[in-house]
Structure formats: C-alpha cells, structure tokens
Amino acid sequence: MNQSGHYDNIEVAGIVLYSFLENSSGVTFASKLCSLKKQLLVPYSVYDDGELQTDGNNFGRVEDRTLVANEETFRKIGARLAVIGDQLADEIEDSFVNNLAQQFMMENVSSQHLSEAVRNVVARMPPDMEQEKAMLMAAMILAKKVVNVVPALLQQVFSTTVNYINQNLHDYVNNLGPEN
C-alpha cells in the first residue's frame, strides 16, 4: 500500500538529507548542523496550550504514531545512504566542489543549477546503480562537500538540495519508506 499521502505531512526529503549529513563521515560543519536541527525539528507540541479540545485530544499534538514511526524510518534510510555516500564521495573532484561552492556564494543557486551538477556527478557513478538512487546520492554528496568547503552555506545548500529532491525525486524518496 502506498502511503505517500501520509508522507506529504512530514518533510521526507529534509529528514533523509539531514540524517545523511548527520551520519556522514568527514563532516566539518557538525556545530552548524546542530543549529539547523533546532530550526528544522520543531517539537510537535509547540502549539500545545495544555487544554483539551472537544474531541479529547490536545491541540497541536500528533496523535498519528505512524507519522512518527515513518519519520524514524526515513532517518534510518538517510543513515544507510550516508554509508554509501561515504564510499562514493571520493569520485567527486575537489575542483568541481569548489566551483559549485563559489556559485552558491556568488549567486542564488536554484535546484536547476544543482540539477546540472548532479548530472555531471551521476555520469561518474557506477553504471549498475539505479538512476534515481544515483541522482539522490549525487545531490546529497554534493551538499555535504559544498558545506564542508563553506560551512556558512549550510542553510542555503540544505534548502536548495531539499527543493531539488522534492522537484526531481519526490516519488522515489517517498517510496523508500515502509510498505512500498
């Protein structure tokens, strides 16, 4: 059963990317990543005033435990992808990453710009890797490497990468989840 409707309620791409970055080796921006986590992962009960609603539920609380379980599943997926990403990261030349980092610093890089960079990296990936998986891996590895070069770009790179994933790989990422 496809539950992608449920996954639209949580930011799947953001969860997978954050977990990928958090679990990748050689990350030089760990402190910045912690501050990003605080911005991304607002507690579900942030709007809870402690009062019960007429239906008996607390306002602002997520009563659907499936969403919480699915979020944990997508965190685990991001962690597993980080292991693969660590193995593939050396395939990307430092000059290519530095060039992309310069683009992020000089202009507002869109997911279309990132798409071009991803195509370039995918061409160097193992030919037996599924196309969508290669694109996802390339985007996340590029995000990690660019932020390693310029940690101050974390928020911008993270946002651009999530937009890229949502525009190009939304169904693929959602189908990585349970019951698909």
C-alpha positions, -999 to +999 in steps of 0.1 A: +000+000+000+014+034-010+013+058+019+028+088+001-002+109+012+009+104+047+045+113+039+034+147+024+027+157+060+063+154+070+093+168+052+107+135+039+134+149+018+146+171+047+146+142+071+166+120+047+191+147+038+196+158+075+201+122+085+225+117+056+246+147+067+244+138+104+257+103+097+283+110+070+319+108+079+343+137+075+317+164+082+334+196+093+302+215+100+287+195+129+280+225+151+262+242+122+242+210+116+231+210+153+217+246+149+200+235+117+184+206+135+169+230+161+153+250+132+140+220+113+127+198+140+102+219+159+085+197+185+051+186+175+035+201+206+049+236+200+013+249+198+000+229+227-015+251+253-023+222+276-060+224+270-081+195+257-102+201+226-138+189+224-127+157+208-105+149+238-071+155+220-046+181+229-043+208+203-011+206+182-002+171+192+003+145+166-019+116+175-009+095+145+020+074+158+025+061+122+039+095+112+064+095+140+074+059+131+078+068+095+100+097+104+123+074+122+123+051+092+134+079+069+161+089+094+174+053+092+173+055+054+193+087+054+219+070+077+222+040+054+226+063+024+254+081+043+274+049+043+270+046+005+278+083+001+310+080+021+321+053-004+312+074-034+323+108-022+359+104-034+347+102-070+339+139-070+368+162-077+376+189-052+378+215-080+343+206-091+330+211-055+350+243-050+334+256-082+299+248-070+306+264-036+317+295-054+284+295-074+265+292-041+284+322-027+281+344-058+245+338-068+213+323-056+218+287-069+185+271-078+176+235-079+181+238-117+218+247-112+221+218-088+205+195-113+233+203-138+259+195-111+241+163-102+240+151-139+278+157-140+284+136-109+259+108-119+279+103-151+308+092-129+288+069-107+288+031-110+268+022-141+249-005-122+234+020-098+197+028-103+193+062-120+171+078-092+194+065-065+224+078-082+208+113-086+198+113-049+233+102-038+249+128-060+227+156-047+234+147-010+271+141-015+274+175-033+255+192-004+279+176+021+310+185+002+300+221-006+291+227+031+324+212+041+341+238+019+319+267+032+300+258+064+282+291+064+263+279+033+246+251+052+211+266+053+212+277+017+226+244+004+203+223+025+173+242+013+183+241-024+190+203-021+157+196-005+140+216-032+159+196-059+149+163-043+113+173-040+111+185-076+130+156-092+129+126-068+098+131-046+082+098-055+114+079-054+123+092-019+088+086-006+088+050-020+120+043+001+097+043+031+078+014+047+051-006+029+064+004-006 
